[in-house]
Structure formats: structure tokens, C-alpha cells
Amino acid sequence: MEQALCRGKQMKAQLTAAAIVCLSGAAVGLASSIPSSPSLAPAVIPDEFPVDQFVNFETPHVHPIDMTPDGTTLLAVNTADNRLEIFSLASGMPVSVGSIPVGLDPVAVRARSNTEAWVVNHISDSVSVVDLTTMNIVRTIQTLDEPADVAFAGNDMNAFITCSQANTVQVFDSSTGAHISDLDIFAEDPRELAVSPDGSIVYAAVFESGNDSTILGGGLAVAQTLAFPPNVVSDPAGPYGGVNPPPNDGGSFSPTLNGANPNAPRVGLIVKKDANGVWRDDNGVDWTDFVSGAQADLSGRVVGWDLADHDVAIIDANSLGVTYQTGLMNACMALGVNPATGDITVVGTDGTNEIRFEPNVNGRFVHVLGATFDTVSAPSITDLNQHLTYIPGPTITPIAQNERDKSLGDPRAIAWNQAGTKGYVAGMGSNNVIVVDQSLARAGLNDTIEVGQGPTGLAIDEARGWLYVMNKFDASISVVDLVTEAQIATIPMYDPTPAQIVAGRPFLYDTHLTSALGQASCASCHIDARTDRLAWDLGDPSGEMKTFDQNCLDANCEDWHPMKGPMTTQTLRDIIGQEPHHWRSDRFGIEEFSGAFESVLGDDAEPSPAEMQLFEDFLSTIHFPPNPFRNFDNSLPTDLPLDGHFTTGRFAPAGQPMPNGNAVLGLNNYRFGDLDGLECITCHTLPTGMGTNSELVGVNFIPLPPGPNGELHNLTVSVDGSTNVSMKVPQLRSTYEKTGFNTTQQLNTAGFGVLHDGSVDSIERFLAEPAFSFANLQELADMTAFMLAFGGSDLPGSNGGLFDPPGNPSKDAHAAVGKQVTTPTSDPNMIGRLAEMFTLAENGEISIVAKGIFNGESRGFAHIGLAQYQSDRSTETVTHFQLSSAAQTGSEITFTAVPAGTQTRIGIDRDLDGFLDQDEIDACADPADPASTPANSTCCVADVNGDGALTPTDFTAWINAFNNNLPGCDQNGDGACTPTDFTAWIANFNAGC
């Protein structure tokens, strides 16, 4: 390495000397003013490209910013733009020197060396290995579903990659990319990684670790519909003698019961395990005997049933053995290692879901925590908002706004200085950074450091005295002075995010804007527009009945009682245009949630109608990701292993592994099998699983007229079989995520399952209920397989028919979306994958973009059909064969499957200004700025200092750009800063402008 650096210095000195000789000649006399470049007409884009060029998966960041080991380069993911941004630190402030296309929705980056970075692409299920010298992907690592982070550790410095949806850490040889091992993580959703100071241990934070809470069944009413779970809450042998709902304040209810209401429905009850291992409800009553003790069978559990509560996986980087740290918090959002002590710090949130009733949790239902442990001692857990007081009771008084602004919300990053004396924690929801000491007490000069919108990543540059903060929501990097602890600069990145997303996001995430104490938001439960995997009882004993007024399958739907019992947190993906809302269908549209900003978040006032419209417009963009259980071509699997799914006792002894399932046969039974007196599709229409928004008139299904705010009226039923009567037919696209709870197994990773209250432990259990007349275990396995592979559309019966009620369209993605192949490759699997991608693109199911070095230049291509690709030069097209054959070692080209309709923006017109990217570069316009086009650009690449004239000072500016890898160095347009640019600069200088 040192020899290489010396050769580099010698080369730069030689270039300097050569330039002095050149500049002493005739070139010096060519200084001139710089005229405008000739105009260039916009490219003609094929008509089939739709207007919508952005698919929003609302993908969360994990480790979005990093520095190279030598401290000269800052790396940042640009998730919305599917790129890795490169910034030189040589001149002081970060200066953009490159923007490298990677996979779809990059969420993490780690520098393996000064010249190589690994970028984790969440939607692509891949890791891009990037050469920082050529500014190109040189290898693509294929991973399991939804990779989140990468770290390098062990004697061999192998790469460890968390695959969050697969609950796996994959290990690869970081030099060759060869797969070494898959480590099963007994926990839900491992994400961020950290490494011990000696590199021997890898720590993986478990995002959905749970908080030792679960539910006891309490509403079972119709045995022929549901036989599970047993109604233990109403059992006379229980602690309350069968009173259901049981009181929450001694022998009374708080708030006081509304005597005008009819009796409340029987409901389930949330219990939580305390530090002594006792399972208690919010009244302090002990239910241990019914959860894990001798009478566990009364709740449907096996004796010894328990929750693992694995918060951090601790991996020996050499032996690959795995142990766990427990007892920290519900959502372990980020972690870091103190370099001085080796202690591990985890930051995240913990929900108080064991406390019943909306007035009692209003504004106080989530705490922002930090935990420190050393693998030997018991962990130390601290509330990171020590200025807050969570006063119990059915009322809340919002604190002053300046006090709320001190709060930290939705923490997503933790970083320690080298001395281990100061830690920095970024609050994505609070738009700030706090400084803490080793005890996690605040230790900053001020209460907070205000930064950009949605800070999610931190990188400490102690050599320059700066902290770099990645701001996800406004696509920028804040530079914070470590001495003054104040933001001193903001470095913007190009952001293609549509305005409606930017404008509406604060109403989901902003904790200072929307809550009484400044630490909570809608996203505290609907984390990243998804779910916290918990159930909450947000009923109100003092509330009023609400008259049923929705689209009911029959005449038996009932008015809604305010004491509704526990309900699991629902995803916010694709809910707009799928009304009504809530499990009980008791909200016409999103507008009816405006009151929740006061009644749940405790804010001073609810949003205005205009603000709720902004919120709705944002929510309407969120899509489900590709389904990991579909085949590559989006077809259903016919031999799907059902790992983690167990027999229930109906067709085989309980607790045995389920056989593989055929989802195609499951779909057939779903559409045509008379499983419960009706076909499944009668209520659960395709492709969403929700009820129809139509009524049968004669032999035709006629859409129901929309409501006053455009809301639909998807079907409600009265045959839930447990607790409440009137229930919306729920969507089924995220069923595959509801795993980890099984009452036939002693140790579990989740305390809530399926059904509205999560009381039915698994999808196979629900399907095994008496309501469904499966003939044997294999039919049950086939339907389970179909439920796991449900999301992804492209299902027969989705358009309705004579016997299939029509369903609404689904915002989701083809299974191939995001998948990548880097060429050249000799791997037959990757060769076959590229061929299959091409076939799918030719059929219009997806599209393809290709990025890489083509004829010596960094180029982009978008598939346009008929085996053709439009390049990023408007006059150039190439065939699929030409493009795939052009790749060579050192000039790799990466093909990426993208949603059909997004290929223009992702592939060839980054800013969608109608001028293709390379046309703009050729004309010295900025392809990442819609206001900069060939029509208004000035083109003179030799004018490095940008003063409008060619003079010897431009050479000095070029030498500085070359030495520090700055913009202006690249004179030949190959996307890299190399000695060949010196010759190009001389030619450009002599050519004039």
C-alpha cells in the first residue's frame, strides 16, 4: 500500500512538471470567454412509459453513512435515487465526487477498505461491491430476503450480512464473495450490525425483538367457528373468576364505565412478564399459571411456554456460534460499540401495550430507551428523555413546545467517539441529535443538536472535529462541529422523491409536531409505516357506542362498542383506496383519524383537513415489497418448505413440522373449495384479500358509490367468531410476516399472531379451525403455502367473474423486482437469472436497467422492448446481446430488474427533465438537476475553476482536483479521476470553448 501511495505521489509530480511545460507554449494564449453550448432537443421517450416513475416502499435506513479507513472519503446511500454518493473530505467540507448506481433501495454502506465499499440493497436482496476508484459495481452478492447491514469481522475479515425478513445472518468471504454459512437467528428481524474492538464478535440488533408481552384469549363465542384460543379470561378458574372484561384499577375501571352502554364484549387480555418472570396484567394480577405454569393448557399453551425476547444476537466471528442478550426493549433500532470499553449500546423504543384503554396511554405509550451491556453484567437501561414525566391516569397535559423540542423520538443511530466518553444518538422522528455520556445521561452543551429532517445515520470525523449526520427525509448530510455541537453546514443530495411524499411524511414520523411530550408519533407503533408486532387495547370504558354504517355481508353486523379489546397494530402500506379502516371497519377514511392526534398522541390540536389530505396523499404512495415466497417469475411455489410452521393437532399430533405446501393447489381450494359454506374468495377477494367494494345486483357485481371523501366501502362481516362481531375483511398480503408465535412450542420469538387481536398463534392454526373443512394435513399445508405467497398480485380471479367478487388493485411488486446480475459472470445461475429477467421484461411484467462502464464511459441503459435498450444518449440504442456481451473485468455492467414504468428515471433520465443523462453530461449540464439542461448549460470542461475563462489558473485548479479526487478532474468523461485526464485536459484547453 505504501509503495502504491509513493508511486501515486511520483505520478502527480510528473504530471505537474509536464503541465508546466505545456502551459509555457501556445496553449496559454488561448484564454477566451466561454459561449453557451449548442441546444439539444429532449429525447423522445416511448409512449408506454407511465407518468409515475417512483415506487415508494418506504424502506428504512440501517447504516446509511460511513467513512473510508483513511478518513479521506465519506460514503452515503441515496435510497430514493438507488445510488451510493461519494464525497471527498480532502479539502475540508464534503465535496461530491461521484454518484454510483447500485441496487434498489440501498439502506447501508460499509467501507471494506479505502478503495472498496459494500452497499446493502434492501429491495434488491443484494449487496453491491463497489470499486471506489473506477466508481463502478464489480461484484453483486446475492442474499436472502431484505438484507439490512454488513460488517467485516473475524480472523479472515469475512462479511456478515443481516437478512432481516429471513431472520438470518449470512457469512461471505469478503475477498471472493463466496458464500460460507447461514446463521439462523432465533429472533424477528435482525438489522444493524456492530463489531467488537478486537474484531472477534459481531453484534446484530433485533428490530422486532418484542417486549415480553403476549395475549390470553378471551372472546371465543362460537365453537363451530373458532376453537382456539380457549377463552381463559372468562374461565371461572381464572384470577377474576371469569369476569370479562376484567377491571384495570383494583375492582373498578379507569376511566369509569359509561352506564348508558350495553355490556362490553368479552375480549382477550394482554399480559407482560416482569423482571421476576411473573406474567401480570395492567392490574398487577398474576396469570403465570395460565401462561407457562401447570394450567397453561387453559390458554392453549404447553407447560413452560415462554418468549425468548432476544434483543441482540452475539456472534463469534470465528466459530460462528450465536448467543443472545435479552431484556432490553421492544424495537432495537440501532446499536454501537464503545471503542474504549467494548460495551454495547442499543437504542430504540419500548411500548407500554400492557396498559389498557386509550385515555391511559394517551401520549405516554412509548418510551425512548438506551441500553448498555458488556455480555457479563446485567444490562443498564435508561430513558433517553429524562426530562419527561409519564404521569399515569386517564388524562394528559401537553408540555410546552420548547420542552417537547428537547425530546428524542424514533432513534436510528448511535456512535461513540474514540475515547468512549461521548455518544451521539440520532432521532429520526425528532429531527435532532443528542449527546450522552457513558451512563447515557445527556452530556451536550445544549439539550439537542438540531439537524435536517429524519436523521438516520452518524459518522464521526475526529480528525476534522466533525460529525456527519445522514438526513433521510430531506436527502442531505448535516455537518456538526464537535466542539460547538452545532450544525455548521448542510450538504444536499439529489432527491427524486415526489413532493407528496415529502409533504406528508411529517404527519407519520415527526414526534415534535404531533405529540404531547415530543417523543411519540404515529410511527411509534406503525414503525416505518409497518407494525410494531404488538397488540394494544385502545378501548375506552367511558366512550360511546358508534352506529354501524358500513357494507355488511349479511344483516347481522352490530354497532361498535367502545371497549373493543386488544387489536394488533396494522400496516399502513396500501390502505388508501382500501377503506374503511381499522380492524372493525369503524373509520370511514383516514380523515377520521385526525382526532387520534389528540386522543392517542396527546397533541394540543388535531391536524387541519388540509394537513390530513397531505398525510393521505403520502400514505397513498406506499407499496408492499416483493413477496419472498413467490418464484422469480412471480408464480406460486409448488413445493414450499414451511419452516417454523407446526401441526396443530387436527390432522397430526401437535407441534410437529408441517409438510411442504403447494400454493397452486392452495389457490385452487381458495377459489373453488367449499371450505366454510362459502369459497374463501367470496369474502377475501384477490389480489389483496380484502372484501369487495361492490354489491351483487342480479348476476352482476356493481361498485358501491364512493363516500364524501372518495373513500370506498370494502366488505365487513359478522362472523369473526371471537370478541367483536362487526369486522372488516382484512388484507392478507403481509401474512408471511406474522410468524414466531406458536403455542405448541416452548420458546417463541413473538407474543402475538393472526386474527385482529393476535390471539390465534399462527396462520396454520387459523386454517385448522373448525370453520374450515380441509380434508387432510396436506390440504392445510397447501393453503398455508398460498397464504405465505399471497402478496404480489398476478393471481387468477383477481378481476372477478361470475362467481368471484371483484377486488381492488394492490400496490405491491413483482417478485423479480430489484434482482440483479453483474456481468461478466460464469455462474450458470446468474446467466439463467439474466435470461429470465430479459424474458419478463420483454413480456412487460418488469423492466430492466443496466449500469456500468460501456466503451470506457460510465453509462446507463433502459429496456424498451424488442430486445432493445435505450442508452442515456438519445441517439443510441443497443441490443440485449450487445450490452451483455460488452461487459469485461474492469468494465462490469450490472442489470437490475425494476418496476415496469420506472426504467426511464432509474436508468437513463435521472431527473426526468426530458434530457437523457449522458446527453446532459456531454453538454455540461447536470443530470441530477431538472433546472440544468443542455438548453441552458455552458460547456467548457477545461474551465476547472469556473471563472468563465481559460487561463493557467485552471491548471492549478485541475491539479488540486486530481490530487483530491474533486469535480473537474474527470476531463475525458469516463467517470473516474485518472492520469489520462491530464492529456484530456490539455486537449480540452487547446480546443477552447
Stockholm file with secondary structure:
# STOCKHOLM 1.0

chainA/1-993         MEQALCRGKQMKAQLTAAAIVCLSGAAVGLASSIPSSPSLAPAVIPDEFPVDQFVNFETPHVHPIDMTPDGTTLLAVNTADNRLEIFSLASGMPVSVGSIPVGLDPVAVRARSNTEAWVVNHISDSVSVVDLTTMNIVRTIQTLDEPADVAFAGNDMNAFITCSQANTVQVFDSSTGAHISDLDIFAEDPRELAVSPDGSIVYAAVFESGNDSTILGGGLAVAQTLAFPPNVVSDPAGPYGGVNPPPNDGGSFSPTLNGANPNAPRVGLIVKKDANGVWRDDNGVDWTDFVSGAQADLSGRVVGWDLADHDVAIIDANSLGVTYQTGLMNACMALGVNPATGDITVVGTDGTNEIRFEPNVNGRFVHVLGATFDTVSAPSITDLNQHLTYIPGPTITPIAQNERDKSLGDPRAIAWNQAGTKGYVAGMGSNNVIVVDQSLARAGLNDTIEVGQGPTGLAIDEARGWLYVMNKFDASISVVDLVTEAQIATIPMYDPTPAQIVAGRPFLYDTHLTSALGQASCASCHIDARTDRLAWDLGDPSGEMKTFDQNCLDANCEDWHPMKGPMTTQTLRDIIGQEPHHWRSDRFGIEEFSGAFESVLGDDAEPSPAEMQLFEDFLSTIHFPPNPFRNFDNSLPTDLPLDGHFTTGRFAPAGQPMPNGNAVLGLNNYRFGDLDGLECITCHTLPTGMGTNSELVGVNFIPLPPGPNGELHNLTVSVDGSTNVSMKVPQLRSTYEKTGFNTTQQLNTAGFGVLHDGSVDSIERFLAEPAFSFANLQELADMTAFMLAFGGSDLPGSNGGLFDPPGNPSKDAHAAVGKQVTTPTSDPNMIGRLAEMFTLAENGEISIVAKGIFNGESRGFAHIGLAQYQSDRSTETVTHFQLSSAAQTGSEITFTAVPAGTQTRIGIDRDLDGFLDQDEIDACADPADPASTPANSTCCVADVNGDGALTPTDFTAWINAFNNNLPGCDQNGDGACTPTDFTAWIANFNAGC
#=GR chainA/1-993 SS CHHHHHHHHHHHHHHHHHHHHHHTTGGGGGCCBCCCCCCCCCCCCCTTSCSCCCCBCCCCCSBCEEECTTSSEEEEEETTTTEEEEEECTTSSCEEEEEEECSSSEEEEEESSSSEEEEEETTTTEEEEEETTTTEEEEEEECSSSEEEEEEETTTTEEEEEETTTTEEEEECTTTCCEEEEEECSSSCEEEEEECTTSCEEEEEETTCCCSEEEECCCBCCTTTCCCSCCCTTCTTSTTTTCSSCCSBTTBCSSCCCTTSCCCCCCCEEEEECTTSCEECTTCCBCHHHHTSTTGGGGTCCTTCEECCEEEEEEETTTCCEEEEESSCSEEEEEEECTTTCCEEEEEEEECTTSCSHHHHTTTSEEEEEEEECSSSCCEEEESCTTCCCCCSSCCCCCCHHHHTTCCCSEEEEEECTTSSCEEEEETTTTEEEEECTTSCBCSSSSCEECSSSEEEEEEETTTTEEEEEETTTTEEEEEETTTTEEEEEEECCCCCCHHHHHHTHHHHCHHHHCSSSSCCGGGTSGGGSCCSCEEECCCTTCCCBCCCSCBSSSCCCCBCSCCCEEECCCCTTCTTSCSBSTTCCBSSGGGGTTHHHHTSCCSSCCCHHHHHHHHHHHTTBCCCCCTTSCTTSCCCSSBCCTTCBCCSSSSCTTCBCCCBCHHHHHHHHHHCCSSSSCHHHHSCTTTSSCCSEEEETTEEEECCCCTTSCCCCCEESCCCBSCSCEECCCCTTGGGCCSCCTTSSEESCSCCBSTTSCBCCHHHHHTSTTSCCCSHHHHHHHHHHHHTCCSCCCTTTTCCSSSCCCCCCCCCCTTTTCEEEESCCCHHHHHHHHHHHHHHHTTSSEEEEEEEETTEEEEEEEEETTEEEESSTTCEEEHHHHHHHCBTTBCEEEEEECTTCHIIIIICTTCSSSCHHHHHHTTCCTTCTTCCTTTCCCCTTCTTCSSBCCHHHHHHHHHHHHHTCTTCCCSSSSSCCTHHHHHHHHHHHHCC
#=GC SS_cons         CHHHHHHHHHHHHHHHHHHHHHHTTGGGGGCCBCCCCCCCCCCCCCTTSCSCCCCBCCCCCSBCEEECTTSSEEEEEETTTTEEEEEECTTSSCEEEEEEECSSSEEEEEESSSSEEEEEETTTTEEEEEETTTTEEEEEEECSSSEEEEEEETTTTEEEEEETTTTEEEEECTTTCCEEEEEECSSSCEEEEEECTTSCEEEEEETTCCCSEEEECCCBCCTTTCCCSCCCTTCTTSTTTTCSSCCSBTTBCSSCCCTTSCCCCCCCEEEEECTTSCEECTTCCBCHHHHTSTTGGGGTCCTTCEECCEEEEEEETTTCCEEEEESSCSEEEEEEECTTTCCEEEEEEEECTTSCSHHHHTTTSEEEEEEEECSSSCCEEEESCTTCCCCCSSCCCCCCHHHHTTCCCSEEEEEECTTSSCEEEEETTTTEEEEECTTSCBCSSSSCEECSSSEEEEEEETTTTEEEEEETTTTEEEEEETTTTEEEEEEECCCCCCHHHHHHTHHHHCHHHHCSSSSCCGGGTSGGGSCCSCEEECCCTTCCCBCCCSCBSSSCCCCBCSCCCEEECCCCTTCTTSCSBSTTCCBSSGGGGTTHHHHTSCCSSCCCHHHHHHHHHHHTTBCCCCCTTSCTTSCCCSSBCCTTCBCCSSSSCTTCBCCCBCHHHHHHHHHHCCSSSSCHHHHSCTTTSSCCSEEEETTEEEECCCCTTSCCCCCEESCCCBSCSCEECCCCTTGGGCCSCCTTSSEESCSCCBSTTSCBCCHHHHHTSTTSCCCSHHHHHHHHHHHHTCCSCCCTTTTCCSSSCCCCCCCCCCTTTTCEEEESCCCHHHHHHHHHHHHHHHTTSSEEEEEEEETTEEEEEEEEETTEEEESSTTCEEEHHHHHHHCBTTBCEEEEEECTTCHIIIIICTTCSSSCHHHHHHTTCCTTCTTCCTTTCCCCTTCTTCSSBCCHHHHHHHHHHHHHTCTTCCCSSSSSCCTHHHHHHHHHHHHCC
//
